[in-house]
Amino acid sequence: MSNAVLEEADPAPRVSRPYAYYALGLLTVVNLLNYLERNAIFALFEPIKRDLSLTDAQLGWIGSVYVLVFSIASVPAGIAGDLGSRRVVIAAGVTIWSVATCLSGLVEGFGSLMFARALIGMGGAAAATAGVSMVADYFPGRRRSVALGLFMAGLAVGGVLGILITGQLEHHYGWRVAFFVLGLPGFLVAALALRLKDPSRPTGLPRPGFNALKQTWQELEGATRQVLATRTLAVVFVGGALISFGMNGLVGWAPTFLQRARGLTIAESTLLLGSWGLIAGTAGTIVGGIIADALRPRWPSARVFASGIGFVIGVPLAVWLLFIHDMDVFVPVFAAAFFFLTWYNGPLAAVIFDVTPSRLATTVAGAWFMFIHLAGDAIAFPLVGLISDSVGLQWAILMLPIASLIGALIVLLAIRWVVTDTAKALTA
């Protein structure tokens, strides 16, 4: 099937284009807050370690518990979004993580902080799975990579903003106040998300009746068997897990690395990572999506290519960073590395929706989040902490960019199958 036919076969969303862009903006804010709440903890590792008397391994588990719960909750959240109202799932998720972030400022030990982080992961799973699915429906066809790139920019932007804002709040008011301040905006965003129009279900209401739900479940079960045999998804899931292992591990441990190995304060390290990470991460995520969609009319596999090639360029720069002591050199190399390492965000998400039957989109998104995080950064955070306790943080971090490069090379294998798998998804 030609690429032109694939584009024509994409359904049009049932909302106006201006509304679709409004929804994209709101859902991007949701995703931004999601990763802001997730990554805030990494700016606070050192003061939390000091005040609660924790080890690096315990810090790693505090970073990992979010990922574990996020991963496990992603599949039921995706199923809930496919069977019911995606906007309700999103609003509920934002509310849960906002409450839990505020509670993080009241913890007195390792166990209570773990519990609060678990709740944040549960809320994040609900909002992420339903949110990415709605964006894919708002922007079908050739606009999908750019739209998903903007949405996934929330991952990069929110991640570095979480580190930047939290570091500055901690510097002035302490880490407990920082959690309270970060939790408040989500309540307003949840209220706005609850009013969104669903592009594939205009009323935004669940499908009524037990028989309708039973029929939908049977459709999902049948489509799941088909998706499990999709070769593109297989390599994207495996490669994505390695990418998640490396990228999220790097983001999580970078502030602590700069504070210990380079002697920066919390405020200095988070300002450096946050400001340059914000600029480079936003630019890289958007550029990756633009490149993927611009090339796709002539090269149907362009989204897969854009997903992987940034790592081929960016990983050597990331490895170099671990051995740079001159901060005048460190900053531009960091910006360049982060720019290329964020190319994959939009195109890789678009590939998943391209090769997945639309009726299963939210469930597959949930499975994607579950797999890449359980097999990826859920392992990375505590593993780096454990190795750091033995041989030092610099050598523990070294494995992270290398894992990302291996994952990217695996993703590039999908160039062979993505066109055929996309055609199959459109006729499923």
C-alpha positions as CSV (number, residue, x, y, z in Angstrom):
1,M,0.0,0.0,0.0
2,S,1.4,3.4,-1.0
3,N,2.2,6.1,1.5
4,A,-0.4,8.4,-0.1
5,V,-3.1,5.8,0.4
6,L,-2.1,5.4,4.0
7,E,-2.5,9.1,4.6
8,E,-5.9,9.3,2.9
9,A,-7.1,6.4,5.0
10,D,-6.6,8.2,8.2
11,P,-9.8,9.3,9.8
12,A,-10.5,12.9,10.5
13,P,-11.1,14.0,14.1
14,R,-14.7,15.1,15.0
15,V,-13.6,18.5,16.4
16,S,-12.6,21.7,14.7
17,R,-8.9,22.4,14.0
18,P,-8.7,25.3,16.5
19,Y,-10.2,23.2,19.2
20,A,-7.8,20.4,18.4
21,Y,-4.9,22.8,19.0
22,Y,-6.4,24.0,22.2
23,A,-6.8,20.4,23.4
24,L,-3.2,19.7,22.3
25,G,-2.0,22.7,24.4
26,L,-3.9,21.6,27.5
27,L,-2.9,17.9,27.2
28,T,0.7,19.1,26.7
29,V,0.4,21.0,30.0
30,V,-0.9,17.8,31.6
31,N,2.1,15.9,30.4
32,L,4.4,18.6,31.4
33,L,3.0,18.6,35.0
34,N,3.2,14.8,35.0
35,Y,6.9,14.7,34.4
36,L,7.5,17.8,36.5
37,E,6.0,16.0,39.5
38,R,7.9,12.9,38.6
39,N,11.3,14.5,38.3
40,A,11.1,17.0,41.1
41,I,12.4,14.4,43.5
42,F,15.7,14.1,41.7
43,A,16.6,17.7,42.5
44,L,16.0,17.0,46.1
45,F,18.0,13.7,46.5
46,E,20.9,15.3,48.5
47,P,18.8,17.2,51.1
48,I,16.3,14.3,51.5
49,K,19.2,11.9,51.9
50,R,20.6,14.1,54.6
51,D,17.4,14.8,56.5
52,L,15.9,11.3,56.3
53,S,19.3,9.5,56.6
54,L,19.0,7.5,53.4
55,T,21.5,5.6,51.2
56,D,22.0,6.0,47.5
57,A,20.2,2.6,47.0
58,Q,17.2,3.9,48.9
59,L,17.2,7.1,46.8
60,G,17.2,4.9,43.7
61,W,14.1,3.0,45.0
62,I,12.4,6.3,45.7
63,G,12.9,7.2,42.1
64,S,11.9,3.7,40.9
65,V,8.7,3.3,42.9
66,Y,7.0,5.9,40.7
67,V,8.0,4.0,37.6
68,L,6.9,0.7,39.0
69,V,3.4,1.8,39.9
70,F,3.2,3.9,36.8
71,S,4.0,0.9,34.7
72,I,1.6,-1.5,36.4
73,A,-1.2,1.0,36.4
74,S,-0.8,2.0,32.7
75,V,-2.6,-1.1,31.3
76,P,-5.7,-0.8,33.5
77,A,-5.7,2.9,32.9
78,G,-5.5,2.3,29.1
79,I,-8.4,-0.2,29.2
80,A,-10.4,2.3,31.3
81,G,-9.8,4.9,28.6
82,D,-10.8,2.6,25.8
83,L,-14.0,1.4,27.5
84,G,-15.0,4.6,29.1
85,S,-14.3,8.4,29.2
86,R,-10.7,9.3,28.5
87,R,-11.2,12.9,29.8
88,V,-12.4,11.5,33.2
89,V,-9.4,9.2,33.4
90,I,-7.1,12.2,32.7
91,A,-8.7,14.4,35.3
92,A,-8.7,11.7,37.9
93,G,-5.0,11.0,37.3
94,V,-4.0,14.7,37.6
95,T,-6.0,15.0,40.9
96,I,-4.4,12.0,42.4
97,W,-0.8,13.1,41.7
98,S,-1.5,16.6,42.8
99,V,-2.7,15.4,46.2
100,A,0.2,13.0,46.5
101,T,2.8,15.7,45.7
102,C,1.5,17.9,48.5
103,L,1.6,14.9,50.8
104,S,5.3,14.4,49.9
105,G,6.0,17.6,51.9
106,L,4.8,15.9,55.1
107,V,6.8,12.6,55.0
108,E,8.9,11.6,58.0
109,G,10.8,8.6,56.6
110,F,11.6,6.3,53.7
111,G,8.3,4.4,53.8
112,S,6.0,7.4,53.8
113,L,7.9,9.0,50.9
114,M,7.7,5.7,49.0
115,F,3.9,5.7,49.4
116,A,3.5,9.2,48.2
117,R,5.7,8.6,45.2
118,A,3.6,5.5,44.4
119,L,0.4,7.6,44.3
120,I,2.1,10.0,42.0
121,G,2.9,7.1,39.7
122,M,-0.7,5.9,39.7
123,G,-2.0,9.4,38.7
124,G,0.7,9.8,36.1
125,A,-0.3,6.5,34.4
126,A,-3.9,7.5,34.1
127,A,-3.2,10.9,32.6
128,A,-0.4,9.7,30.3
129,T,-2.1,6.8,28.6
130,A,-5.4,8.5,28.0
131,G,-3.7,11.8,27.0
132,V,-1.4,10.4,24.3
133,S,-4.3,8.5,22.8
134,M,-6.5,11.6,22.6
135,V,-3.7,13.6,20.9
136,A,-3.2,10.8,18.3
137,D,-7.0,11.0,17.6
138,Y,-7.0,14.8,17.4
139,F,-4.2,14.7,14.8
140,P,-4.4,11.8,12.4
141,G,-2.2,11.3,9.3
142,R,0.7,13.5,8.4
143,R,0.3,15.9,11.3
144,R,0.6,13.2,14.0
145,S,4.4,13.2,14.6
146,V,4.5,17.0,15.1
147,A,1.4,16.9,17.4
148,L,2.8,14.0,19.4
149,G,6.2,15.7,19.4
150,L,4.6,18.8,21.0
151,F,2.8,16.6,23.5
152,M,5.9,14.6,24.3
153,A,7.8,17.8,24.7
154,G,6.0,17.8,28.0
155,L,8.2,14.9,29.0
156,A,11.5,16.7,28.2
157,V,10.3,20.2,29.3
158,G,8.5,19.0,32.4
159,G,11.4,16.8,33.3
160,V,13.9,19.6,33.3
161,L,11.5,22.2,34.7
162,G,10.8,19.9,37.6
163,I,14.5,19.9,38.3
164,L,14.9,23.6,37.7
165,I,11.9,24.9,39.7
166,T,12.3,22.4,42.6
167,G,16.0,23.3,43.0
168,Q,15.2,27.0,43.2
169,L,12.3,26.4,45.6
170,E,14.5,24.2,47.8
171,H,17.2,26.8,47.9
172,H,14.9,29.5,49.2
173,Y,12.2,27.6,51.2
174,G,13.4,24.0,51.7
175,W,12.3,20.8,50.1
176,R,9.1,20.3,52.0
177,V,7.6,23.7,50.9
178,A,8.8,22.8,47.3
179,F,6.5,19.8,47.2
180,F,3.5,21.9,48.4
181,V,4.0,24.5,45.7
182,L,4.4,21.9,42.9
183,G,1.2,20.1,43.8
184,L,-1.2,23.1,43.6
185,P,-1.4,23.8,39.8
186,G,-2.7,20.3,39.0
187,F,-6.1,20.9,40.6
188,L,-6.9,23.7,38.0
189,V,-5.6,21.6,35.2
190,A,-7.7,18.6,36.2
191,A,-10.8,20.8,36.1
192,L,-10.0,22.0,32.6
193,A,-9.2,18.4,31.4
194,L,-12.6,17.2,32.6
195,R,-14.3,19.5,30.1
196,L,-12.4,18.4,27.0
197,K,-14.3,17.1,24.0
198,D,-13.2,13.6,22.9
199,P,-12.3,13.6,19.2
200,S,-13.5,10.1,18.6
201,R,-16.4,10.1,21.2
202,P,-18.0,13.5,20.8
203,T,-20.0,13.3,24.1
204,G,-17.0,12.1,26.0
205,L,-19.2,9.7,27.8
206,P,-18.6,6.0,28.4
207,R,-20.2,3.5,26.1
208,P,-23.4,2.5,27.9
209,G,-24.7,-0.9,28.9
210,F,-23.1,-4.2,29.9
211,N,-23.5,-5.7,26.4
212,A,-21.7,-2.8,24.8
213,L,-18.8,-3.1,27.2
214,K,-18.7,-6.8,26.7
215,Q,-18.5,-6.4,22.9
216,T,-15.8,-3.7,23.3
217,W,-13.8,-6.0,25.5
218,Q,-14.1,-8.8,22.9
219,E,-12.9,-6.5,20.2
220,L,-9.9,-5.4,22.3
221,E,-9.0,-9.0,23.1
222,G,-9.1,-9.9,19.4
223,A,-7.1,-6.9,18.4
224,T,-4.5,-7.6,21.2
225,R,-3.7,-10.9,19.6
226,Q,-3.1,-9.2,16.3
227,V,-0.9,-6.5,17.9
228,L,1.3,-9.1,19.7
229,A,2.3,-10.4,16.2
230,T,3.2,-6.9,14.9
231,R,7.0,-6.9,14.3
232,T,7.3,-3.1,14.5
233,L,5.7,-3.0,18.0
234,A,8.0,-5.8,19.1
235,V,11.2,-4.0,18.3
236,V,9.9,-0.6,19.4
237,F,8.9,-2.0,22.8
238,V,12.3,-3.7,23.4
239,G,14.3,-0.8,22.1
240,G,12.1,1.7,23.9
241,A,12.8,-0.1,27.2
242,L,16.5,0.4,26.7
243,I,16.1,4.0,25.7
244,S,13.9,4.6,28.8
245,F,16.6,2.9,31.0
246,G,19.2,5.2,29.7
247,M,17.4,8.5,29.3
248,N,15.4,8.5,32.5
249,G,18.3,7.2,34.5
250,L,20.4,10.1,33.2
251,V,17.8,12.7,34.0
252,G,17.3,11.3,37.4
253,W,20.9,11.1,38.5
254,A,22.3,14.2,36.7
255,P,21.7,16.8,39.5
256,T,23.3,14.5,42.1
257,F,26.3,13.9,39.7
258,L,26.9,17.6,39.2
259,Q,26.7,18.3,42.9
260,R,29.1,15.5,43.9
261,A,31.5,15.2,41.0
262,R,31.6,18.8,39.9
263,G,31.0,20.6,43.3
264,L,27.9,22.6,42.2
265,T,25.2,23.5,44.7
266,I,21.6,22.3,44.4
267,A,20.6,25.7,43.0
268,E,23.5,25.9,40.5
269,S,23.1,22.3,39.2
270,T,19.4,22.5,38.8
271,L,19.6,26.0,37.1
272,L,22.2,24.6,34.6
273,L,20.3,21.5,33.8
274,G,16.9,23.1,33.8
275,S,17.7,26.2,31.7
276,W,19.8,24.5,29.0
277,G,17.8,21.3,29.2
278,L,14.6,23.3,28.7
279,I,15.9,25.0,25.6
280,A,17.7,22.0,24.0
281,G,15.0,19.5,25.0
282,T,12.1,21.6,23.6
283,A,14.0,22.3,20.4
284,G,15.1,18.7,20.0
285,T,11.6,17.2,20.5
286,I,10.0,19.6,18.1
287,V,12.7,19.3,15.4
288,G,12.5,15.5,15.7
289,G,8.8,15.5,14.9
290,I,9.2,18.0,12.1
291,I,11.9,16.0,10.4
292,A,9.9,12.8,10.7
293,D,6.7,14.3,9.2
294,A,8.6,16.3,6.5
295,L,10.4,13.1,5.2
296,R,7.4,10.8,5.5
297,P,5.7,11.7,2.2
298,R,8.8,10.5,0.3
299,W,10.0,7.9,2.8
300,P,7.3,6.0,4.7
301,S,9.8,4.8,7.3
302,A,10.9,8.3,8.3
303,R,9.3,8.2,11.7
304,V,11.4,5.2,12.7
305,F,14.5,6.7,11.3
306,A,14.0,10.0,13.2
307,S,13.4,8.0,16.4
308,G,16.8,6.3,16.3
309,I,19.2,8.6,14.5
310,G,19.3,11.2,17.2
311,F,20.9,8.7,19.6
312,V,23.6,7.9,17.1
313,I,24.7,11.5,17.3
314,G,23.8,12.3,20.9
315,V,25.1,9.3,22.9
316,P,28.8,10.0,22.2
317,L,28.3,13.5,23.4
318,A,26.6,12.2,26.6
319,V,29.5,9.9,27.3
320,W,31.9,12.7,26.8
321,L,30.0,14.8,29.4
322,L,31.0,12.4,32.2
323,F,34.7,13.3,31.7
324,I,34.4,17.1,31.2
325,H,35.5,19.1,34.2
326,D,35.6,22.6,32.5
327,M,32.0,23.9,32.9
328,D,32.5,26.3,30.0
329,V,32.9,23.2,27.8
330,F,30.3,21.2,29.7
331,V,27.4,23.5,29.0
332,P,27.4,23.6,25.2
333,V,28.2,19.8,25.0
334,F,25.2,19.2,27.3
335,A,22.9,21.3,25.2
336,A,24.0,19.6,22.0
337,A,23.6,16.1,23.5
338,F,20.2,16.8,25.0
339,F,19.0,18.3,21.7
340,F,19.8,15.1,19.7
341,L,18.7,12.7,22.5
342,T,15.1,14.2,22.5
343,W,14.5,13.7,18.8
344,Y,12.8,10.4,19.4
345,N,9.9,11.6,21.6
346,G,7.3,12.5,18.9
347,P,8.2,10.1,16.1
348,L,8.4,7.0,18.3
349,A,5.0,7.6,19.8
350,A,3.6,8.2,16.3
351,V,5.0,4.9,15.1
352,I,3.1,3.1,17.9
353,F,-0.2,4.6,16.9
354,D,0.5,4.1,13.2
355,V,0.8,0.4,13.5
356,T,-2.0,-0.1,16.1
357,P,-5.7,-0.5,15.3
358,S,-7.5,2.7,16.5
359,R,-9.9,0.8,18.8
360,L,-7.0,-0.5,20.8
361,A,-4.9,2.7,20.9
362,T,-5.2,3.6,24.5
363,T,-4.7,0.0,25.7
364,V,-1.5,-0.4,23.6
365,A,-0.3,3.0,24.9
366,G,-0.8,1.7,28.4
367,A,1.1,-1.5,27.6
368,W,3.9,0.5,26.0
369,F,4.3,2.7,29.1
370,M,4.2,-0.4,31.4
371,F,6.8,-2.3,29.4
372,I,9.4,0.4,28.8
373,H,9.3,1.6,32.4
374,L,9.2,-1.8,34.1
375,A,12.0,-3.1,31.9
376,G,13.8,0.3,31.7
377,D,14.0,3.1,34.3
378,A,12.4,1.1,37.1
379,I,15.6,-0.9,37.0
380,A,17.9,2.0,36.2
381,F,17.3,4.2,39.3
382,P,18.1,1.6,42.0
383,L,20.8,-0.1,39.9
384,V,22.7,3.1,39.5
385,G,22.3,3.8,43.2
386,L,23.5,0.3,44.2
387,I,26.6,0.5,41.9
388,S,27.3,4.1,43.1
389,D,27.5,2.9,46.7
390,S,30.2,0.5,45.5
391,V,32.3,2.2,42.8
392,G,31.1,5.8,42.6
393,L,28.4,7.6,40.7
394,Q,30.4,8.5,37.6
395,W,31.1,4.9,36.6
396,A,27.5,3.9,37.6
397,I,26.1,6.5,35.2
398,L,28.3,5.5,32.3
399,M,26.2,2.5,31.4
400,L,23.1,4.7,30.8
401,P,23.9,6.4,27.5
402,I,25.3,3.2,26.1
403,A,22.0,1.4,26.9
404,S,20.1,4.1,25.1
405,L,22.3,3.7,22.0
406,I,21.7,0.0,21.9
407,G,17.9,0.6,22.2
408,A,18.0,3.1,19.4
409,L,19.7,0.6,17.1
410,I,17.0,-2.0,17.9
411,V,14.3,0.6,17.1
412,L,15.9,1.2,13.7
413,L,15.2,-2.4,12.7
414,A,11.5,-1.5,12.4
415,I,12.4,0.4,9.1
416,R,11.9,-3.0,7.4
417,W,8.3,-3.6,8.6
418,V,6.6,-0.3,9.5
419,V,4.9,0.3,6.2
420,T,3.4,-3.1,6.0
421,D,2.3,-3.0,9.7
422,T,0.7,0.4,9.2
423,A,-1.3,-0.9,6.3
424,K,-2.5,-3.9,8.4
425,A,-3.6,-1.6,11.2
426,L,-5.7,0.5,8.9
427,T,-7.7,-2.6,7.8
428,A,-7.9,-4.3,11.2
